[in-house]
Structures are given as structure tokens and as C-alpha cells.
């Protein structure tokens, strides 16, 4: 988001062209490079998060984005800028993984609207800070000549400063993630996490954590409870010397216990075996992913076209309504950054208060469908802001942005909830969200590029609204597609919660894999027989 206020002027500084029509195309390419690269690795990061956990993938994404921003700040030409943006996309699969993380944290369905509003809320916060930093800190030698002198590194690389500040924020985020971010993966969250232990040590030294609050085996030290029981054997009643606290090894003194008695646990574990990837995408999952892709396409198109329209000079060419007109608002980067930041202020309010209220009142599907049907009207209307009288332009722009922000605020979390609830298993949710994120990335990549080409072609023939109206057509397709979408009972609905609880008490709590089920049952049988024999000998 931080590059949007100055991307037009950055392309201009590369001295590739002075043609406003071509600058729009190049700006679209820079914006799309990140999304194209993100598309190519989104599924990989999603599948990897299912294998190694969410936390390592999230931290890697932050670190990769930091590296790419440093490279982008030092970019002296268009090819290097494209490489930097592509690097950021390749190393960042956080969108899909974050959605999976939020889904795994929710245990009650009524909490979904509030929980799914958190990530867009943070996104809105970034949309305030990012554009404000980008617009205020770009070209510092021109904006703040008393602080940043000519001939310094910030004169040679006029767009380095905002990228340095953003990199510092990302590095801070990586440190916080390592020390305090808890794993949510159903199996990996019970493994040892040295980062969390280090974070606890720091908090303890600062007096913010009591000794008795230190994490035990639930967060990773699998040997803690076992060691404790061995040390305290003499103080425990005889029954404790068996494994009565273990969900796999219930106490039984009968040496004739058979494999049949352990069969219910095996059935429960097998029932939660993740489906094959080919069966992880039923009809509603596919429809929601398509809807997500369409939504990402036209919203990214809006984000790309709006700064170009605000930056473009006012037209001197004759206007022939209703369709033939050109021009822009001729605003400076500071003003554009302020406008984009103000969007985020309202977005934060809408995410916290408006979306949860609407979702509880009307349901996620109705909210998404209403927004999808309303979007085409917005895209048809925006280009006509150019032909308004000057004293009405900012009022018209404010109204259109209000509608746009409200629509995005309602659409994205609604789609995320629908997608999560339509997933056949939580154990493949990472892969599903990875593919959804890749689809959205591809849409975000094509959106700015295609809209840039259409916008350039439209300006050549005198139709500044051509790209906007093309996006309206895409919105119409998305509105029609939403009519086939349906709400599916998810894991949090009645009947599914019991299965999740059973799963937690079996495989998940002990970190077992599904391929080891038979071995575990055989081992449990042997241990129980040995324990029973030991009890008989003691008596």
C-alpha cells in the first residue's frame, strides 16, 4: 500500500517515458509483479503450512517482504523495481496462511464475524500508515530540504526512505512473531517452541510473567509432565503409576484386554484423516474461490486506477458526454497519501462495528451477495467524477470512496467465512486457503496490468472511463456467480463440534500422524498388558 501514492512519480523518475498513457501501463506492471510472483508460490506456502505449521511460514513471509522493500527502495530502474516486487511476492504467502490461522483460533461459530474482522482491521490500519508514510516520505530532499540535503543517498534514491521505515516495522514484526506468536496448527501447536520460551524468559525478566505461568508441555516441552511424574512417583497413589492421564492408555488391570477395546479411538482417528487433495474442493469451495478471485481482481483494479486518476493532469481536450472525456485531479503525492489514509480510518470503524452487525443480522452469504450486486454501479460512476465541477469533485470522490470501503469491508470477511465453512476438513484448510490466495494473487496481478492497458487505450481514443467500465463488467460476472453460492454447515455447527472435540482428545493432543494409527494401537495394547502384569506382581 505504501507505494501507491508515489508509484506514478517513481516510474516518471526512471526516464522511460513522459507519456501519461505509458506510465499507467508501467505502474500496473510494477504493482502486478508482486501478485504474479505470489500466485506462483501461494499454494506451496499453504501446503507447507499444513506440514510445518503456520508460524514459520508467517515469519518467513514478513522477512521476505522486508528484503524486497529494501531492494525496491534502491531500485534505479524499472527492471530492478520489478525484480524487487517479484521477490516480495515469491517469499510471501501470508494472506492464505493468516486466514487459516484465524479459522483455527475460532471455537464458537458466533465469534466468526468478530474474528474475521480482525485481519481486515489490521489491513485497514496498514492502509492508513502505509500510504501516509509513502506520500509523506517519498522524495524527502524536495519535501524536507532542511533535513535531507541534496547529494545524499536520499537524493540519489528518492523513494528509499519510506521503504526503510517499512522495513524497520517488518523487522520488529518478525521479532514479535518469533517471541510471542503461538502456533495454531492442530498438531504442531503442541510441539516445543524455543521462540515462545525465549519470549516467556524475557517477560519473566521484565516482571510481566510469573514463574508458575511458564509454558509447559502444551506449548512444546513434551517431556515436562513425564519427567515430573517420574520424579514424584513415590508421592503418587498406585493408580497414578498407570497411565490414567493418557487419552490413549486408559487404566485397566485386565491382561486379556484386546485390540477391539481400542477400536473406537482408531475409528475416530481414521474419520478425521485429511481427504485427498482432489476431494478437498467440493462445489461450494470452488465457487467461493472463484468469487474471491473476482473480488480481488476488481478491487485491486480500483486501487490501481484511483491514484492514476488523482495524479493525472486536468484535461484540455473537449468533452463529449456521456462517454467521451479524459483528464484527472492533478493532485500531489502528499494529498493522495492523505486521501488513501483517510480511507483506512473509516475502514477500521466499519470492520469492528459494521461488518459483525451485518453478518449476525443477515448472514455472510446475504451480505456478500448484496455487495456483489452493488459493485457494478460503483465502477460505472467513478470516472464521471472527472467531469464534475471543481467545487463538487472532492465531495463526489468522498462519497464514492465511502461506498467502496463499505463494500470491501463487508465482502472480504464474508467470503472468508463462507470459504472456511465450506472446507471439508480443517486438515486441508491450509491448502484450500493457499489456492484461494493464489487465485486472488493471479487476479491482483492481471487486474492492474489489464486495467493499465485498457486505460492507456482508452486515453488514446478519449475515453478515460473505459478501464472502469470494463471492471464493472467483471463485477457483474461476480454478482451472477454469487447467486450459485450457498452457506454450508462448517465444523462449528452442531454435530461437527463433537467430532472436533473427539479429534482433539485423540490424535491432535498427542501429535500423532494418521499413518501410525495401527502401530499406536498395538503399542497401547502391549503397554497396558505390561502394566497389568506389573500390578499383579506387586500384589
N, C-alpha and C positions, 0 to 999 in steps of 0.2 A: 504493500500500500504506500510505502514511503516514497517510491519512485514516481508515482503518478503525477504529482504536481510539477516535476521538473523534467520528465522524460521527453517532452516536446523540445525543450531548450537544450537538453543533452544531445539529442540527435542533431539539432542545429549546430552545436559546437563541434561535431565531428567533421563538418565541412563536406558532407557527402552531397548535399543538395540544399538549395534555398527555396525549392518548390514546396509550398504547403501541402500539395497533394501527395508528394512522395514522402514527406516527413510523417504523415499519418500512417503510411504503409510500414515504414521502418520502426516507428513506435509500436505498431502492432506486432512486428516480428520480435522485438525485444521482450514485450510482455508475454508473447506466446512461447518463447524459448523455454521458460521455466515450466510451463504447463505441459509442453510436449515431452520434456525430459521426465517430469513427474508421472506422466501417463505410462512411460516405458517401464517404470520401476514400482508403480503403486501396488500391483498385485504381488510382486516379490516381497515388498515390505509387509504387506498384510499377511501373507503366508508365513514369513519369517517371525512375525509377532505371535503367531499361533504356536510356533516351535520354541522360541527362546524367551517369550514374554513381551509385554508391552513396553516396559520401562526402558530396556536397552535401545529399542527402536526409536522411541520418542527422544531420548537423549542424543542419539546419533543424528536424528533429523535437525535438532537445534544446532548441533555443532557444524553440520554440513551447510546449513543456511548462513552461519557466521562466516565460514570460509568463503562462500560465494559472494557475500556482501563486500568483503574486503577486496576481492578481485574486481568486483563491479565498480567499486569506488576508484580504483586505479586504472580502469579501462580507458585507453587513449583513443580507441576507435570502435567502430561498430562490431567487427568480428570478436574482439575481446569482450565487449559487453554481452554479446550473445552467448559466448562460452561461459561467462560468469553466471548468467541466468540459468543456463542449462545445467551447470554444476549444482546449483542450488536445488533444482528440480530432481536431479538424479539421487541426491543424498537426503531427500526429504519426503518421507511417506507418512507424515504425521496426521494428516486430515482423517484418513480412514482409521488409523490406529486410535486416535483420540475418540472417535465415535464408538469404537469397540470398548474402550476403557470406560466411557460414561455408561454404556449399556451394562457392563459387568458390575458396576457400582450400585445399580438400582435394584432394590429388592421388592419394592411395592409399586404396582402399576400407577397408582395415583400420583406418585412422585415423578413420573416421566416428564410431564410438561415443564416442571420446575428444573429438573436436572438437565434436560436437553436445551434449556435456555441459557445454561451457564457458558457453554462453549461459544455460541454466538455473542453472548455478552462480552466475553474476553476478546473476541474478534472485533466487536464494536469499540472496545477500549483501545485496541491496536489501531483501528481506523481513525481514532481521534489523534493519538500520539504520533502515529506514522506519518500521515500527510502533514501534520503540523511541523514535525521535525524536517521532513523533506522540503517543504516550502520555505521554512524559515532559515535552514542551514545551507541550502544549495547556494552556490556562488558566494561564499562568505566574504571574499575580497571586495565584492561590489556592495553587498548588503551591510557589512560591518568593516569598513576600511580602517577604522582606528584600532581594531583588534587584529585583523588578518591583513598583513601587509602584502603589497604586490611583490612578486618574485619568490614567494614562499611555496611550499608544496601544495597549499590550498589554492594557489593561483594557477599552478600547473594542472592540478586535478580539482576543478571547481566543485565536483559532486562527491568528493571523498568524505567530507565532514559528516553529512547525515548518515553515511554508511558506517563510519567509525562508531558513531553513537549507537546505532542499531546493533552493531557487533558487540559492543560492551554489554548491552542489555541481554543479548543472546548468551554470552559467556556467563553472565550472572544466572540466567535461567538454567544453563547446564549444571552449574554448581548446586543450585537449589534442588534440581531434579535428582542428582546423584545422592544427595544427603537426606532428602525428605520425601521424595516421591515414592509411594508404595505401589508395589506390583498388584495388578488386578486379575491377571491370568489365573484361571481356576486351579491350575496345578502349580505353576511357578511361584505364586504368591506365598507358598509355604516353604520355599527354599531359602537358604541363608542369603542375606543381602548385606554385604560389607558396607555399602554406602549408607544404608539406614542405621547400621550400628555405629558408624562414624558420626552420623548426624545426631544420634542419641548421646554419644560421648560429648559432642560439642554443647548440646543443650544442657547436659548434666554439669559441665564445667561452668556454664553461664548461670546455673541455678534455676533453669527453666524446666528441669526434668528430675523427678525424684528417683532414687535408686530402685525402689520397688516397681517403677514404671518401665524399666528397661525391657526391651523386646525379648521374648523367649522363643520357643520353638515355632510358634505360629508364624513368625516373620523369618524363620530360617534356621535357627540352631536346632537341628533335628535331634541332636544328641543330648540336649539340655535335660529334658524330662527323664530320659533313660538314665543318665548319669545321676540325677537327683534320687531316683528310686533305688539305684544300686547303693548309694551312699547311706540311705536311710532305711535299708532293708530290715534291720533289727527292730526298728520302731514301728513297723507296719504290722497289721493283723495278717494272719496266714492267707486269707483270701486275696489280699493285695499282691501276694507273691505270684499269683497267676497273672493273667493279663486282662483283668476286668475292665481296665480303662481303654482297651484297644477295641475299635469297632470291628476288626477282623477276627479277633480271638476272644469270643465270649467264654466266660469261665464254665468249665464242665469237667467233672471228675469221672466221667464215664469213658473208659478206654475204647469202648465199642462204637464211639461216635463215628458217623460215616460221612462220606462226601455229600450225601443227599442233604444233610442238615445245613450245609453251606451253600446249597444251590440258589436260594433266593438272592443272596448277595451277588453271586455270579450273574444271575439274570438281570439284576438291577444295573450292574456294570455294563453288560452287553447292550442293554437297552439304550444306554447313553453313549455308545460308540459313535464317533462322528460319522455322518454319512459320507459316502464317496462324493468327490467334488462335483461330479456330474449330476448328483441328486440334491445338491445344496442350493439349486436355483429353480425353485418352482415358479409358477406363472407370476405370482404377486411380487416375488423378489425381482424378477426380470422387469416387470412394469415399473416398480419403484426405482430401479437403477436407471431405466430409460428416462423416467420423469426427472430424476436428479441430474442426468446429463443435459437434458433440455434446459432445465432451470439454470445450471451452471453456464451454459452457452450464452443465453441472452442476458443474464445478469453481468457476466464478465464483459459482454459487448457494451452494455450500458456504462460500466466503469471505464472502458477504454474510450468510448466516443465522447463522453461528457467533458473530460479535460481538454480534448482536442477542440470541441466546440467552444469551450470557455477561453481557450488560448488563441484561437484563430482571430485574425483581424476582421473588423467590420467590412461588409461587402460594399463595393461601389457599383456593382452590376445591377441592372434593372430587375425588379421583382415581378413575377407573373404568377399570382396565386391561382389555384390553390396549391400547386406542387413545385413550381419552378422558383427557387430562391437559394441564395448562398450567404455565407458570412458567419460571424461568431460574435463573442462577447468582448474580445480583446482585453482579457484580464491578465494581471501579473501572477507570478508563481505564489507569492505570499497570499494573495486573495483567494486563489484556487485552493491552496492548502487549508486556509481558514474555512472555506465552504465545505470541503471534504471532512474536516474535523468536526464541524457542527453537525454533520450527518450522524456521526458516531454518538454524539450526546443524546440525541433523540432515540437512536437505536438501542442504547443501553436501557433507557426507560422502557421502551417497547418490549425488549427481551425479558425484563424482570417482571413487568406488570401486565402488559397487554397479551403476550402470547400464552402464558399459563391460564389466564382468564378465558381467552377464546378457546383454547384446547379443551379445557374442562367443560365449557358450556356447549360447544358444538362438536367436539371430537376432531382428531387430527385429520381425518380424511376430508371432512366437510371444509375445514379451514384451508387445506391445500388446494382443494378443487375450486373454491371461491377465488383464491388468489390467482390460480392459473387462468381462470376465465377473465379476470380483470386486467392481467398484464398487457394484452394486446392494445387496449385503449391507451395505456400509458405511453407505449412506444410510438404510437401514431401521433400523439400530442406533443411530445418533447421538441421535435425540430421546429415547430411553429413558435417557440419562444424567441427565435431569431427575428421574426417579423413583428413582434410586439413593440409598442412604443417604449423608448428607453426607460421612462419612469415606471413602467409596469413589468419590465423584464425580470428584475430580481424577485418581485412578488410571485410571478409565474414560475420562476425557477424554484423558489422555496416550496410552492405547492407541489410541483412535480417530484421534488426530492422527498417530500413528506410521504407521498403515495408510494414512491419507490422503496423507501426504507421500511415502511409498514409492511409492504408486500413481501420483501425479503425476510423481514423479521418473522413473519408467520409461515413462510413457505419452507425454509430450510429445516428448522427443527421438526416441523410436521412430517416432512419427508423422512427425516432420520428416524423418527418414532415408527412410522409405517414400515420402513425397511427392517428395523430391528425386530419388530413383532412378527414380520413375515418370514424371518430366518427359521429354518427347520431345526437348528441346533446352535447353542451358544459356542460349541466347539469348532464351528466353521464360520463364526461371525467375523473373525479377523479377515478371512479370505473374502467373504462377501463384501465387507466394507472396503477391502483393498481394491476389489474390482470396481466397486461403486466410485471410489476415489479416482481410480484410473480413468473411468468413463468421464467423470467430471473434469479431470485434467485435460483429457483429449478435447472435450468441449471448450474448455477455457483456452486451449491452445488454438483451436480453429476459430473461436469467436472473434478475438481481436484481429487475427490475420485476415479472415474473410471479410469482417466488417471494415477493416482498413482498406482492403482492395475495393470494396463496394463504395466506400465513402470517397475514395480518390476518383473512381469512375464517375460517381455522382457529381462531384465538384466540377469535373471537366465539362459536363453537359449542363451544369447549372442546377442540379438537384441535391441540395445539402441534406435533405431528409431521406435519401434513398437507403442508406445503411440502417437508419432507424426503422423504416417501414419494412425492410427485409427481416429485421429482428422481430417485428410484430407478427410476421407470418410464422416464424419459428415458435413464438409464444402461442399462436393459435393451434399449431400442431400439438404442443404440450397440453393445452386445455382439452383438446379432444381425447388425447391419450389418458388424461386423468379420469375420464368417465368410465374407463375399464378397471380402474384401481379399486381395491376393496380392503376393508380392515380385516386382519387375520388375528385370531387369538394367539397371543405370544406366550412366552414362558412365564409371565407374571399373571396370567389369567388363572382362574380357578381350575384346578386339575393339573396344571403344569407346575404350580409351585411345589406340590408334594413330590413330584419327580426330581425337581432341582434339589430339594432338601435331602432326598434319599441319595442322590448323587454326591452331595457334599459330604454326607456321613460315610460314604464308601470310598470310591476311587480318589476323589479330589483331595480329601483330607490327608490321605497317605501318599499322594503324589504318584500313584501307580499308573502304568500305561495299559492300554487295552490288550496289547499283545501278551501281557504277562498274567492274564486272568487265571488260566489253568494252573500255572506254576504257583501263584499265590494261594489258591485253594488247597493244592497239595501240601504246600508248606504249612498252612494253617492247621491242616489235619495232623501232620506229624508233630507240630509243636504242642497241640492240645493233648495228643496221646502221651507225649513225654511228660507234660505237666501232670497229667492224671496219674502216671506211673510214679512220679516223684511224691505226689501226695500220699499214694498208697504205701510207699516205702517209709515215709515219715511216720505214718500212723502205726 
